[in-house]
Amino acid sequence: MTTSPPGPGPGPGPGPDDADPGLARIRTSLAWTRTALSFAAVGAVTLKKDVIAGLLIIAVAPVIWRLGRLAHHRPGRFRLVTATIVAASLVALAVALTH
C-alpha cells in the first residue's frame, strides 16, 4: 500500500469555508452600507416634500443595512433580500408616481 506525501497534489483541497475570500466580504459590507446611506439620504430629501413618504424611505435604510450583515450561508437569505428590495422599490415607485 502506498501513501502520498503530504502537501500539494491530488486530494481534497480546502473547503469553501477554509478558502481565503480576500476582501470580498469587506467590499460587500461596504456596498450594503453605501446603499443604506443612499436610502437615508433620499428619504431626507423626500421629507421636504412629503413627511410620510420620507419617513417610510428612511425606515427602510436600517433594514437594508441589516440585510447586508446577515450570514451568507443562512437559508432563505436570498429570498429575504429579494423581498426587501422589491418592497423598497415599490415604495420608491409609489412616491415617484404620487408626486
SULQUI-V249305 format. One record per run of one state. SS is the DSSP state (hx for helix, st for strand, lp for the rest). FROM is the first residue (numbers start at 1). LEN is the number of residues. Records with the same first field share a line. If there is no record, write none. Layout:
# SULQUI-V249305
SS=FROM-LEN / FROM-LEN
This chain:
# SULQUI-V249305
lp=1-23 / 48-3 / 69-8 / 99-1
hx=24-24 / 51-18 / 77-22
